[in-house]
Amino acid sequence: MPLPSRPFDVGETAALQRVLSDLEAGTTRQWYWLELSQQHPAALSRRVRTLAWLLRRGGPALAWPWLRGRLAGTALYATPGETLWRRLAQVRQDALLAVLCSGALLAGFERLAATQAFAAWCIAGIGALWQAWRVPAVPPPPELDDDSEILPGPESSLGLAGMLMGRGLSPQAAMTLVASLRQRQDAAVPALLAAMPELAPPPPTAALQRWLRAGQWLFATLPVALVAGVLPSPWGMALGAAWGTLLAARNGRSTALLVALAALIAYALGRLGHAL
């Protein structure tokens, strides 16, 4: 999704922080975002609306690539966000290796372009289903007992500082932490998590992970399947390898080199096997 990479201004920052506060309603993270969002007036823009739509559909983990390092306070979501998108990058790399190596091997054996395309379509469809199926179940949040208090405690009326005092911190230490959050923002997150572990966000839902992993697999493999069926062999697979190398370069030059060399070696092995 094309979004401008320039940093958010103070109005956009306040608007997104308030969206996050609304999304985290009923949790301690709501008070975290309230402390940050009240410092400046909110200003809506096109990219704020786009990111707000993403946040409402999949939470901070879905929008993490566009929030990371740009929105103050989002270091709170660094662990689930980085973990999710690191796995998605691995899924994309696995998909490219699978579809390009198999296609290059068939091209080396001088199989028909239709055969190469059929193999690529099978890898695309079966691989996407496999990626969706192998997502582990995410444990549900702990349920409250019938006798437990559902409404916020009296300390919540004092905001995040009051909640920290309710966890046993002295008033001075609690106010110092809140002041550090307002001034240093992301740098204050580790100390806050140590004082209030329940601030840590849960992992993304299993449904979101299934859609994203299957989508990444299809995004990597479908263009290869399409060009393999349209262009004659081996040019279709060569164009697919070029696409795969460019896509792999998003993970770094070493990943792009790995994908290109793997496809080239598979093609060479196919040519060697065909000649013997």
C-alpha positions, 0 to 999 in steps of 0.5 A: 500500500503506497503511503508517504514515508515522511514523518508524521507532523504533530497533528497527525501523530495526535490523531493516530495516537487517539485512534490507538487509544480507542482501539485499546479501550478497556485495557491499560494501553488505552491510558498509555495512549491517552497520556501521549495523545493529549499533548497536541490537537489532532489533524486528519490527513489522507494517510492518517485515514488510511492508517486508521483503516488498517488499524481498525482492520488488523491492529498495530501489527498490520500497520507496523511497517508504516508506523515503525520509527515514525509514530511516537509511542509505537515501540510498545508494539515492536515485539509482535510487529517485528515478529509478524513481518519477519515471518512474512518476509520468510514466507515470501522468500520460501515462495520465491525459492519454491516457484522459481527453482521448480520452474527453472528446473523444468525449463532446463529439462525443456519442458513445455511452457504449459507444464511450467505454468501448471507447476507454478499454479500448483505451488501458488495454490497449495502453498497458500493453503499450507501457509494458512493452515500451519499458523499456530493457534493464538491463546485467547486473553484470560477471562475474568472471573464472575466475582472479579471487578470488570470496571476500572479501579479507582486508581484509573481516575488518576490516569496512567500514574494512578495505575502505576501507583496501584501496582505498588510504585511510589507517587514520585516514581509513578509521576517520573515514569509518566513524565519520561513517557511524555518527553522521551516516548519510545525510550520510556517503554522498557521501564513502563513494561517493567513496572506494568507488564500488562501493557505488553500487547497480545500477538496478532490474531490467528485469522490475520496471520493466515490472511497475511501469510497466504497473501504473501505467498500468492503475491510472490508466486502468482506473477511467476505463474502468469508469465510462465503461461504467457511467454515461451520457455525459457523466457517466461521463467527468466522474466519470473526470475527477474521479478523474484530477484527484485522482490527478494531485494526488499529483504536485502541484497544477500536474499536477492542473490540467494534467489537468483543463484538458486534459480540459476543452479536449478536451471543448470541442473535441469540442462545437465540432466537433459543432456545426459 
